[in-house]
Amino acid sequence: MTKPAEPVGMPSPSATPTSTSLLGSFFSRPTPVYLSAAFLRLIFLLYGLWQDANSPVKYTDIDYLVFTDASRFVARGQSPYERETYRYTPILAWLLLPTAQTTGNRLIDAVLFSSGKVIFAAADLVAGWLLERVLTRSMNGASARKYAAIWLLNPMVATISTRGSSEGLLGVLVMALLSAVVARRITLAGLLLGFSVHFKIYPFIYAPAIVWWMDADRIKTTAPGSKPSEEPSLFKKLLAFVTPARLQLAITSLAAFLVLNLSMYTIYGFPFLQHTYLHHVTRIDHRHNFSPYNTQLYLASAATAAAAAAAAADSSQPPFSSAISLPPSPSLGIESIAFLPQLALSFVLIPLALAKRDLPSAMLAQTFAFVTFNKVCTSQYFLWYMVLLPLYLPRSSFLRDKRLGVAALALWIVAQGAWLQQGYELEFLGRSAFLPGLWLASLGFFLVNCWILGIVISDVGRGPKAVV
Amino acid sequence: MRERITYVQKLGDSLEPSAVTVDSGGISGPEVHAVREDRLTIALHELPPELQTLFTGAPDLYIRWVSTAAYEVVSPLLARLPPGFHLFFRPREGSNAVSEGLCSTLADIFGNISCSTPADSFTNLDSGRFQYFQELDSISHFIQYARSQLCRQANGPCSARIEALSTASSLDISYDTIQNVLRVTALWPYQRQQLRVASHPQLRTEVGILSTDKPKTLEAHEVGISGLLTVLGQDSKPSPTMFSFASRHRDAESSFSAQFLAPTGLHPTLQLRLTSNKPHPLSEDNDEDTAACHPYAYLTLPRAIFADKYQLSDPLFLASKNLTGLRYITQPVDLEAPEYAMTQWGSTVLVQLSPPNPTALSSRQSKGENEENRKEEWTAELPLHLRYLAPARGGYAVFSVPYPAVFWACEPTQEGVAAFPPNPFEKAHLGYDALFGEGTVFWHVEPRPPVEGVGSGSLLVNEVRVPVLDVEKARWVNAGTAAAVAAGFAWVLWKLVRVYLSYGYKGGVEEEGDRAREKKRQ
């Protein structure tokens, strides 16, 4: 079930504020924006129903069939992990339980089956509304809606959610987390953080950023008289770091994460751990994808398998000989330390350098770094940072310097196009495009992403401080 | 130990008893166009010790080998399987030793058998049975083994007999738990051959020279046989015989070919081209009978290629490929693992095909056109997926996929239909027969590869060329990947350091101070 990566378009900078009177009146009130966003998704949803009913090539994403199959198992009182390749929290299957119902009436059944997509599309809209809320802290409503429209009216986002991909749910979770943080609602933020990490692991990178950001100056503690007048010692500094707000966030997020995981483990046992979490540790990731590590991982996994086979052949000999002639252990490949640059950037360095300057943009940079340096990368992952893009764009040099913006967008698209072309030759024409084509294309795309990330980081460092 | 040798000719070909000479040396006759089947029946105590251990530990063991060379057979010797080495097996409870040693015993007998243990390499069938399949182009190793076990001299007539197995189309080895005998059956394809069988003093040899027959009294569900039977060393002349029986395996009198559509990519589509959309030659007479008849393809797919049961569940998608649905697929089939990380031999698929336009066909039938026009060629397409194979020189790896067995299965329309009574040519335990109810008749469609110019052998396999990572170009992958990641990381790190050096890490609350500092700098 290899998923051919779809081309992904970054929202064009020209879609951002250039006020003509017509556009101005469109964005001056929320209703037209959200109505259009909803209408866009409704059209896509209906079109999808038509295509699914009339064409052997389906509009609906394979993942949606995985979710709904899993929901059917749950509806029958079984485990969602009965469905092969279901690698998500059971909550997703529960959420889509209506899709498992049938009435016998074709129209009602189609509506029920699509209810999951409706949830995903609604999540898009809520994420857009949260974007607007966060943006209005630093700009007027109309401008905020213009930026939020990059998400709300983006056909790519609408396509992904109406095809039934659950990534949109992550968008709304991350936006809810961010809004709770900037609104200083610590308990809610902690619960959302714990829930997000339970849902899809990667939001754990936001924890250090949020913790670093929420210092005593931002979130006033109940004991304001304790400010020391002289230079504090290192110990006092460390002690001062542990503010009540930080403790509150740590406890609530950890509690939410643990309670959710323990309950799921109690209900579904080891398969829950295996498929939701351990799978990510043991997966080989040999299949072609955008990640720069991909070719290396394919090579290394085959070498490991060959070594294991040699060892097995050896052990069928008397144990004596296997003790003498150990198979050559595969050298410590870069794949085994690939998580280091990824986590150093997204979990430590970017939060440290940027979170206090502009939390939303720092989170964008973190997500961008996480996806770029990940061992697997498919186009769905791009959605993870796309939801944060409208929060960074108002200050980005890509908008200020149109030539730079166009160049970055063009490079991003061309590098991805080159990879997709090689991927097409491999997957559909059967040409051995792994080397050098696909490999170089993935490295090229990686370097373009790094270049863009560098500019984002400079922008966040240089630019005016965000109000949040 | 006893032997049964059967020649079966087609309808209308038969020999007069006078054409056959029986003497003390054996039986001989003219050249005939026939299928030949040799069956050797060996008592348990006559078997070599390793086989005695094997069959007492796992009495429910069936080994079937089918040649990759296309061959024609004659009713009732019809049952088809995909070419290769098949094994069906149920270990006796608590006999782990047999399971552990099975693969090495098989390798001793058949040579290149690449299973390790049943637990690792076999797939589960129902009720504790296991299945194993692999490609095996020749049984030369088995011939050597049999010669060393059965023949005293290296170059005698015994060796020559066994050497003849190298031209056989199929070999069946099955153990009869009731009579405690092992039956080894070899089949040679329909071809011109000299009629000659030598007698052996220690061996009871029965020779049948038969042909399919259609006596007036023959019922639709029956197969008729007539011909001459002789027991060597006992009979002085052949005795005529004629009998009929209900057979589970029948001849559909049509053929099919299988080919991958180009380009195969990583998701090859196997196209089956069938010459007829009628179940069997009798079908126009009785439409009610054929209502329960459907075409099926039974595939044994090596682990490098597999079918996705989820993809094969959408009615619209299936209809567009002329498929009705999956009747059976090995469970579980990993949908993601690369070939080199798997130990299971592969998977079995039984898929029901859907002949196009049955209504148009039946209306045309009623007009009573001649038979050639009524038979219509049609295709069905089975979408499959390749696993990643290990890196190789040149960037491509080639493996072959055996032809499926294609048949029309006519299932009984009423409940409680009796099983077929045993007949001398009965064949069961083929892998697919157990997936249908008792009393199902299989009308076999003959695999016939397309004729493509001179030199292309008519083999019942299709080769797939799989793009893999070219190891010859892989020298720079480690260093190059590391360099690119290091460069990207260094660039981002540099940007972070510059932000830190220029502005510190402090946040927005110190905005005023920051602004002042920035102003100073300008």
Chai-1 contact restraints between the chains, C-beta under 6 A:
chainA,res_idxA,chainB,res_idxB,connection_type,confidence,min_distance_angstrom,max_distance_angstrom,comment,restraint_id
A,M1,B,L335,contact,1.0,0.0,6.0,A-B,restraint_1
A,P56,B,L316,contact,1.0,0.0,6.0,A-B,restraint_2
A,P56,B,F317,contact,1.0,0.0,6.0,A-B,restraint_3
A,P56,B,S320,contact,1.0,0.0,6.0,A-B,restraint_4
A,D217,B,V509,contact,1.0,0.0,6.0,A-B,restraint_5
A,H286,B,P338,contact,1.0,0.0,6.0,A-B,restraint_6
A,H286,B,Y388,contact,1.0,0.0,6.0,A-B,restraint_7
A,P292,B,A484,contact,1.0,0.0,6.0,A-B,restraint_8
A,P292,B,V485,contact,1.0,0.0,6.0,A-B,restraint_9
A,T295,B,V477,contact,1.0,0.0,6.0,A-B,restraint_10
A,Q296,B,V477,contact,1.0,0.0,6.0,A-B,restraint_11
A,Q296,B,T481,contact,1.0,0.0,6.0,A-B,restraint_12
A,Y298,B,L469,contact,1.0,0.0,6.0,A-B,restraint_13
A,L299,B,A474,contact,1.0,0.0,6.0,A-B,restraint_14
A,L299,B,V477,contact,1.0,0.0,6.0,A-B,restraint_15
A,A302,B,Y340,contact,1.0,0.0,6.0,A-B,restraint_16
A,A302,B,A390,contact,1.0,0.0,6.0,A-B,restraint_17
A,A302,B,P391,contact,1.0,0.0,6.0,A-B,restraint_18
A,A305,B,Y340,contact,1.0,0.0,6.0,A-B,restraint_19
A,A305,B,A341,contact,1.0,0.0,6.0,A-B,restraint_20
A,I334,B,A482,contact,1.0,0.0,6.0,A-B,restraint_21
A,P341,B,F489,contact,1.0,0.0,6.0,A-B,restraint_22
A,L345,B,V492,contact,1.0,0.0,6.0,A-B,restraint_23
A,L349,B,L496,contact,1.0,0.0,6.0,A-B,restraint_24
A,L352,B,Y505,contact,1.0,0.0,6.0,A-B,restraint_25
A,A353,B,L496,contact,1.0,0.0,6.0,A-B,restraint_26
A,A353,B,V499,contact,1.0,0.0,6.0,A-B,restraint_27
A,A353,B,Y500,contact,1.0,0.0,6.0,A-B,restraint_28
A,A353,B,Y505,contact,1.0,0.0,6.0,A-B,restraint_29
A,K356,B,Y505,contact,1.0,0.0,6.0,A-B,restraint_30
A,K356,B,K506,contact,1.0,0.0,6.0,A-B,restraint_31
A,K356,B,G507,contact,1.0,0.0,6.0,A-B,restraint_32
A,R357,B,G507,contact,1.0,0.0,6.0,A-B,restraint_33
A,L426,B,P467,contact,1.0,0.0,6.0,A-B,restraint_34
A,E427,B,G265,contact,1.0,0.0,6.0,A-B,restraint_35
A,E427,B,L266,contact,1.0,0.0,6.0,A-B,restraint_36
A,F428,B,G265,contact,1.0,0.0,6.0,A-B,restraint_37
A,L429,B,P263,contact,1.0,0.0,6.0,A-B,restraint_38
A,L429,B,G265,contact,1.0,0.0,6.0,A-B,restraint_39
A,G430,B,P263,contact,1.0,0.0,6.0,A-B,restraint_40
A,G430,B,T264,contact,1.0,0.0,6.0,A-B,restraint_41
A,G430,B,G265,contact,1.0,0.0,6.0,A-B,restraint_42
A,G430,B,P467,contact,1.0,0.0,6.0,A-B,restraint_43
A,R431,B,P467,contact,1.0,0.0,6.0,A-B,restraint_44
A,S432,B,G395,contact,1.0,0.0,6.0,A-B,restraint_45
A,S432,B,Y396,contact,1.0,0.0,6.0,A-B,restraint_46
A,S432,B,P467,contact,1.0,0.0,6.0,A-B,restraint_47
A,S432,B,D470,contact,1.0,0.0,6.0,A-B,restraint_48
A,F434,B,L469,contact,1.0,0.0,6.0,A-B,restraint_49
A,L435,B,D470,contact,1.0,0.0,6.0,A-B,restraint_50
A,L435,B,K473,contact,1.0,0.0,6.0,A-B,restraint_51
A,L443,B,A484,contact,1.0,0.0,6.0,A-B,restraint_52
A,F446,B,G488,contact,1.0,0.0,6.0,A-B,restraint_53
A,L447,B,G488,contact,1.0,0.0,6.0,A-B,restraint_54
A,C450,B,G488,contact,1.0,0.0,6.0,A-B,restraint_55
A,C450,B,W491,contact,1.0,0.0,6.0,A-B,restraint_56
A,C450,B,V492,contact,1.0,0.0,6.0,A-B,restraint_57
A,L453,B,V492,contact,1.0,0.0,6.0,A-B,restraint_58
A,G454,B,W491,contact,1.0,0.0,6.0,A-B,restraint_59
A,G454,B,V492,contact,1.0,0.0,6.0,A-B,restraint_60
A,G454,B,K495,contact,1.0,0.0,6.0,A-B,restraint_61
A,I457,B,K495,contact,1.0,0.0,6.0,A-B,restraint_62
A,I457,B,L496,contact,1.0,0.0,6.0,A-B,restraint_63
A,S458,B,K495,contact,1.0,0.0,6.0,A-B,restraint_64
A,G461,B,V499,contact,1.0,0.0,6.0,A-B,restraint_65
A,G461,B,Y503,contact,1.0,0.0,6.0,A-B,restraint_66
A,K465,B,G508,contact,1.0,0.0,6.0,A-B,restraint_67
A,K465,B,E511,contact,1.0,0.0,6.0,A-B,restraint_68
